[in-house]
């Protein structure tokens, strides 16, 4: 990928991070990881992510709290698109995520082709 995009995966589940990493790296993305929202907020100012993939249920700082804090941060990181992936599938969960600042919501498990498609669309990859 000539214009390689960086994705920050924010999820406390090792297997989920491994699956997203292997899928996205195979599609040409650069991948970084954080175990929760707090760690992600610490990493973001220095890393220049093009997309965030955010879980909802995490220790220390959950996905909704992270998104709310992110959208109040300086513009350089507040405007990064966020794809929320969660096992929570009620309309109220989707609405809560969008209110918190999610750009897109997908229920886990996310199939590899869909993950790559969403990552490309949200990060602005030209195909």
Beta strands, then each sheet from edge to edge (+ up, - down):
strand 1: 6-10
strand 2: 30-34
strand 3: 51-54
strand 4: 81-86
strand 5: 104-107
sheet 1: 2+ 1+ 3+ 4+ 5+
end
